Amino acid sequence: MNSSRPKVCHISTIHQRYDSRIFYKECGSLSKAGYEVVLIVADGLGNETKNGIKIIDIGKPKSRFERFIMYAVRAYKTALAQDALIYHFHDPELLIIGYFLRNKKKIVVYDAHEDLPEQIKGKKYVPAIFRMPLSRVVNLLEIYFSKRMSGIVTATPFIRNKFLKFNSNSLDVNNFPILNGDIHSFDWQNKKNEVCYVGTIAEERGIKNIVKAMDKVDNAILNLVGEFESKQLYNETIEIDGWSKVNEHGFLNRTGVNSVLAVSKVGLVTLLPNKNYIEGLPVKMFEYMLAGIPVVASNFPAIEDVVKDKGCGICIDPLNPDEIASAVNYLLANDEEAIRMGANGQRSVIEKYNWTVEEGKLFGFYLGLTANSSL
């Protein structure tokens, strides 16, 4: 290992190699800060070096079972061969290899993107009778292994508070937007009576109630950007009254998304009430705010703390299409208020809710780990 350039190894067998949080934010920031960064992935797309980050591909598993067993072993062996100063992994199923790396006296960080035990309770591919027992078992395993990690990084303060109970070296590094040349001040005069939803299209993210609400929105269309989670959900959604007001874009790159944001007057973040969402801060909300458009968002405490405090949108009951429609209609009918809210949101992201602030926390966390290698 080149001691003049500390080496860190990030590992994920689930996430795509260009994952926003892992590749562009964490690995990208560490590389620019002078770390030698290796990212181990399992997508079958081959090895490469991009943006100064060395990507090692261990192949693509054919099944969940293969990923859990064979690819965990493969990831462990590949990681160990890197002889890194810090190992930072992103998947709960890799806690076991984190444990083995700790036994090799390595500095190991677990990055908890979500509250897995709570998430399992809503997994439809797990038979309902097994969800609660499985959630409890996973919770016990997560506690056991996390206690033995050098530190825990989490995607929200709420997940951090959970891990602080059994690992005092836990820190939230929030998934806020990167500030770069992508900051836009879209001319409101160029906007149309359009609202937008950008992201994965899933039932738990409120798509059905959004479409129902559009049936009650006056003279407007919904720009729907993203891919449906399943064909079944797509078939069910297109039968809902209100679909005639949907402009379906499918997946768009950043340039395409910016084009949609440029003409939209409202951004929708109407997540349904499960614990991960109730206690989370949706990245998409901050991206709408950065674009200078007001948000209509779920009335969960963490979201309300931002939206109401910064005056950047309206919070509604995501289970109530009438409330969604009422909020959208209000913003479309009151341009001055919408412009004011949009400006408030953009200013708050530039000043506070951005990746520059969060990367500083990550750098400090890493320095603390290396200063106290007994962790």
BELRA-V472911 format. One record per residue. N is the residue number from 0. OMEGA is omega in whole degrees, -180 to 180 (none if undefined). Layout:
n = <N N>
omega = <OMEGA OMEGA>
This chain:
n = <0 1 2 3 4 5 6 7 8 9 10 11 12 13 14 15 16 17 18 19 20 21 22 23 24 25 26 27 28 29 30 31 32 33 34 35 36 37 38 39 40 41 42 43 44 45 46 47 48 49 50 51 52 53 54 55 56 57 58 59 60 61 62 63 64 65 66 67 68 69 70 71 72 73 74 75 76 77 78 79 80 81 82 83 84 85 86 87 88 89 90 91 92 93 94 95 96 97 98 99 100 101 102 103 104 105 106 107 108 109 110 111 112 113 114 115 116 117 118 119 120 121 122 123 124 125 126 127 128 129 130 131 132 133 134 135 136 137 138 139 140 141 142 143 144 145 146 147 148 149 150 151 152 153 154 155 156 157 158 159 160 161 162 163 164 165 166 167 168 169 170 171 172 173 174 175 176 177 178 179 180 181 182 183 184 185 186 187 188 189 190 191 192 193 194 195 196 197 198 199 200 201 202 203 204 205 206 207 208 209 210 211 212 213 214 215 216 217 218 219 220 221 222 223 224 225 226 227 228 229 230 231 232 233 234 235 236 237 238 239 240 241 242 243 244 245 246 247 248 249 250 251 252 253 254 255 256 257 258 259 260 261 262 263 264 265 266 267 268 269 270 271 272 273 274 275 276 277 278 279 280 281 282 283 284 285 286 287 288 289 290 291 292 293 294 295 296 297 298 299 300 301 302 303 304 305 306 307 308 309 310 311 312 313 314 315 316 317 318 319 320 321 322 323 324 325 326 327 328 329 330 331 332 333 334 335 336 337 338 339 340 341 342 343 344 345 346 347 348 349 350 351 352 353 354 355 356 357 358 359 360 361 362 363 364 365 366 367 368 369 370 371 372 373 374>
omega = <179 -174 180 -180 -175 -175 176 -177 175 -173 171 175 -179 -173 175 -174 -179 177 -174 -177 -173 -172 -172 -176 -173 -178 180 180 -180 178 179 -180 176 176 167 -171 174 177 178 -179 180 -178 178 -177 175 180 174 170 -177 -180 180 -179 179 -180 178 -178 -179 179 -176 179 -178 -178 176 -179 180 179 -179 -172 -173 -175 171 177 -180 179 179 -179 180 180 -178 -180 -180 -179 -177 175 -179 173 -173 -175 -166 -176 180 -178 178 176 -179 179 172 178 179 177 176 178 175 178 178 172 -172 180 173 179 -178 -179 -176 175 -172 -180 178 -179 -179 -179 -179 -178 -177 180 173 178 -173 -177 -177 -172 -177 177 180 178 -179 179 180 179 179 179 -180 178 -178 -176 -177 176 -174 178 177 179 180 171 -180 -177 179 176 -177 176 176 -178 177 -176 179 -179 -179 169 -174 179 -179 -175 173 172 -170 -174 -176 -176 173 176 177 -180 -177 178 -175 168 -176 179 -177 180 180 -178 -179 175 -177 174 -177 168 -180 178 176 -177 -175 -179 -178 175 168 -174 -177 179 176 -179 176 180 -178 178 -177 177 -174 169 180 175 177 170 -176 -175 180 -179 177 -178 180 177 180 179 178 -178 179 -174 -177 177 -177 173 -176 -180 180 179 -178 172 -173 -177 -171 179 176 173 -175 179 178 178 179 178 177 179 -177 -177 -176 -179 -177 173 -175 175 -172 180 178 -173 161 -168 180 -179 -179 -176 -175 175 -174 -179 -176 179 -179 176 173 -179 179 178 177 177 -180 -178 165 -168 -180 -176 177 -174 -177 180 179 179 179 -171 -179 -179 -177 179 -173 179 -178 177 -176 171 -175 178 -174 180 179 179 178 -179 -179 180 179 180 -180 -178 179 -178 -175 -176 -177 179 179 179 179 179 179 179 177 -179 -179 180 -178 176 -180 -177 -169 -170 -177 -175 179 177 -175 180 176 177 179 179 179 179 179 179 177 179 -177 178 179 -174 176 -180 none>
